Amino acid sequence: MIRELFTLDEVRAACGDDDLLVWAAQRLSGGARAWALGDAMVAAGPGASRRDRLGVWGGTSCAVELMRHALAEVGPTFRPFGEAGLVAQVAAELDGVEVVGGFSWMSLGVLPAPADETGDAAGDGTGGGAVGWLGGEADAEVAALLAAGAPDSYAVPGAAGVSRWAGLRIGGSLAAVAADAWSAPSVGLLAGVATAAAFRGRGLAGRVCRWVSGELVAAHGRAALMVDDDNAAAIAVYERIGYRRRPVLACRVTT
């Protein structure tokens, strides 16, 4: 029998504390919901990273039945996503659901190695000042940096679910940024990573990501992010910090 989950403890128990599903469930508030059946679970997170997302986990047979139920409950704007093999099987079994693309989900469960933020990160010669959280007065600078360096970023200042921005400055200029955005209680999400063109090639994005990742792990117990599979440079940065990668697929409802 399909059962709806009403607490985050129930969510964690139903999916073996899988970070992708725990993140998709967000806070189980504001329209977020979750259901379990047998060895599978789905979690619907409206507006999670700018989309209505429907995370899926577990065995294919139960996952298919759960997906039918969840889509009937939350509607066709929700985009099923999860580990690539499972989602491909689920999409093949469901009429009106098609795979639209893949990317990587990366997660981190331990604090990254400390860096000397007084000037250089661990003496790597990057230069610049300390990484830290930025105040709201920097929002216009962050927005301009993203518009020039990462125009497709889902995280932008003022967007719903984007909590705060970190950055570092060189000579007074904002050189690199990253955001804490759409974080769940036990999974912090890293997003909005960008470096100003004049400062690329110095490892600054890595410094900011390492620092924000440490803050997220300290606050939430673990961190995660989403990255395009063809962004080899970014994936290499995240793997050096300690993130582990797994391929995921996303679907859309066509009928």
N, C-alpha and C positions, 0 to 999 in steps of 0.2 A: 504493500500500500504506500502511495506517495504521501509523504508528510512534510508539512512546511516547518521550517526552522525559525525560531523566534529569538534566539540568543546567539552571540558570537561564540560562546563555548560549544553550542550545538553545531555550529558551522565547522569549527576546527575539528571536532570529533568526527563529523560525517565525512570529511575529505582528508583525514590524516594530517591536518594542519598544513595542507598544501598552500604555499604562499600566493599562487595565482588566484585560487578560489577564495581564500580569505580576503585578498585585496578586492576582488570583484564584489564581494558582499558589502564592502565599505563598512558602514556602521549599522546596517540593517535599519536605517531610518531614511526619511525623505524619499520613500518609494523603493528603496533597496529591499530585495526579498531573496529567499533561498529555500530550496526543497531537496529532499533526499529520497532515494529509493534503492534498496539493496546495496550494491557496491558502487553507487554513483551519486553525484550531487551536482546541482546547478545553482548559480548565484547571479542575480540580476542587479546591476549597479547603474542606475540612470545617471547620465552625464559624467561617467567615470572616464577621465582623460578625453573629454569632449565628445564622447559617444555613449549611447545606451548599450551597455555591454552585458552579455550573458555568458559567464564562465561555465565551462563544463568539465567534469572530472569523473574518472572511474571506468567501469565496464561498459562496453558498447550497448548491449541490449537494454540495460536499465537507463543508460544515458539518453538513448533515443526516446524512450517513453517519457523521461523527465523533460526533455527538450520540447516535445509536443505539448506537454502540460504547461510548462513555463511560458512558452510563446502564446498559448491561449490566454494565459493570465496577464501577461505584461504587454503583449502586442508586437507587431512586426517591426517597430523601430529598433528593437534590440538585436544586436549582432552577436551571434554565438561565436565564441573563441575558446581555444584551449590547445593542449598539446597536439601537434600536427597529425600524428597517426590516429588518435581518437576522433578528432574533428573531421578528418577525411571520411572515416567510417560512418560517423553520425550523419554527415551531409548526404552520403550516398543512400542512406536509409530514409531520409525525410524528403517528401515532396515539397517543392517550393523553397528549398534552402540550398544555396550554392556557395562554394568557396570563392572568395574574392581576392585573397592574398595571404601572404605569410610574412612573419617578422620573428624577432627573437624576444623572449622574455628572459631577463637576467635578474638573478637575486643574490643577495649577500647576507650571510647570517652571523658574521663576526666583524668586529671593528677592524677597519683597514689599518695597515701599519702606520704609525704616527709619522708626521712630517714636521720639520722645523718651519713654522710659519712666520718667523721673524724677518725673513728676507727670501732666502732660497728654500725650496721644498727639499729637505734632506740633502742640501748641498748640490742640487742638480743644475745650478747655473741659470735657472729661469728668471730670477730677479723678481721685482715687484714687492708690494706690501703684503700684509697678512690677509688671509681670506676671512670673511665674516659676513654676518647677516646685514643686509642693507635696509635702511629705513624707507618709508614710503616716498620720501623726497627724491629717491633715486629712480622711481618708476619710469619717468620719461626717458632717462638714460638707458635703462634696461630695454624699454620698448624700441628705442632707436637702434641699439646694438642688435636685437633680435631681427628687426626689420631688414637690416643690412646683412647680417651673418647667418640667420636661421629663420627665413621668412615662413617656413612651413611648421614652425614650432607650435604645438598645441598649447603649451603653457605661455601665457603672456600676462603682464601685469593687469590686475583687475578682473581676470577671468574667474568665474565661479570655480571654487575648489583649489585655486592656486594660493597657497598659504603665505609663502615668503620666498624671498630671493637672497642668494648669497653671491658675493663677487669679490674681486680683487682689483686694485687700481695700480697703475704704473704712471708716475708723474702726474697724478691727479685724474687721469683718464680711466674710465671703467674699461677694463681689458677682457674680462671673462666673467660669465655668470652661470648659475644653475638654480633650479627652483625645487622647493618642497611643495609638491602638488598632488592633489587627490589621494593623500595618504589615508590608509585605514588604521584603526587603532594598533594593530600588531604588524603592519607592513607599511613602511614609509616609501613613497615613490619619488624618485629622482627624475626631473624633467627639465626642459628649457635650457639645455646646455648650449652655450655659444661663446665664441671668442671673436673679438674685434679683429678685422682684417690686418690691421697694422701690427698686431701682437701674436699672430699665428706662428706655429713652429717652435714655440718656447715651452710647451708642456703646461700651459696655464690652465687649459680646460681640465687636464688631469688633476692639477692641484685643487681646483674648485670642487670637482666631483669627489675626490678623496675626502675632502673636508666635510662636504654635505653628507656623503655616505656615512661618515662617522657620526654625525649629528642624528641622522635618521635611525641608525642602528641603536644608538644610545636612547633615543626617545621611544622607538617602536619595537625594538628587539631584532629587526631585520629591515633590509632595504631592497628595493626592486626598481626596475626600469624597463622600458620598451625601446627597441632599436631596430632600424631597418637592416635586413640581412646583407645588403650591399654596402653598408657603411663600415668597411673593414677597419678604418682608422679608429672610429669610436669604439668598436667592439674590442680592439686591442687595448685601448685605455681602460675600459671597464674590467677586462680580464686581469690586467696588471693590478688593479685595486683589489681583486679577489672575487668579483662577480662570477657566478656560474651561469651558463647559457643553455637554454632549451628552445627548440623551434616550435612556433605556434602557428595556427591557421585561424583566419577570421572568415566568417560567412555573412551573408545577408539573406533576408527573407524576400523572395520574389513574388509570392502570391499571398 
